[in-house]
């Protein structure tokens, strides 16, 4: 028996969420007295064995090129074969886009209980219970899993990566039966030179308070100084001030950075639902009654066009940038 962790990758690079899942899965394995094992689908340009430093002892690698792009049904079938071969009783995913597509399908296929959005290690003192966020992060629930096979999808940035410095993992080339994919990728349009929102530790976000796309330069400058990603509220994306891939919120991308800086965003409940898992929220708004201040860890009441340039100036001083 073992704990099997899905090692998510994109274009041959392991995703940050996968490293968090590895660290989490290794802790679960130690807690249960089981071996921590991983599974990688598709070509990986990194040294797979080196992932052993996150506590995983063995990694199953299915290197078929058909698996370089996500097809949730095909991935589910392949992972199920690995589960059957390895005898895994707990399977761990990152609760990111890929994990949300695969984990529920695998749950149905294996008749396994699933907890998505986990934020803590399972409580095994009396059964097997997992703490998860509910109601868009406004509350927590403790969900018990009673099935023989259990699946946990860990919320991004809720469990830190922890390299143990252990030995290299044993890499096993796994021969899986791969069905013809039903999804055909004809092209990939990728934004280059930007930090992906889902991977960003710091996010600088702007709203309608910036008055127009021509004023976005200070957002981008602050983000560059902080090595941060840029984001925006839904009205900004809807009016095409910014591209839709920067839209965060309930109807956009849900993120959980260590620091979220909201500039000129009132903080409607739909926006909060996508960012309230941020470790620290800083709000800059000239309206002292803006709802966002109730959720903020730090707030600045002031005109963004006066406040942000001063912040940029101070950051430059701290970094010694002219």
Secondary structure, 3 states (H helix, E strand, C coil): CEEEEECCEECCEECHHHHHHHHHHHHHHHHHCCEEEEEEECCCCCCCHHHHHHCCCEEEEECCHHHCCCCHHHHHHHHHHHHHHHCEEEEEEECCHHHHHHHHHHHHHHCCEEEEEECCCCECCCCCEEEEEECCCCEEEEEECCCCCEEEEECCCCCCCCCCCCCCCEEEECCCCCCCCCCCCCCCCCCCCCCCHHHCCEEEEECHHHCCHHHCHHHHHHHHHCCCEEEECHHHHHCCCCCHHHEECCCCECCCCCEEEEECCCCCHHHHHHHCCCCEEEEEECCCCCCHHHHCCEEEECCHHHHHHHHHHHHHHHHCCC
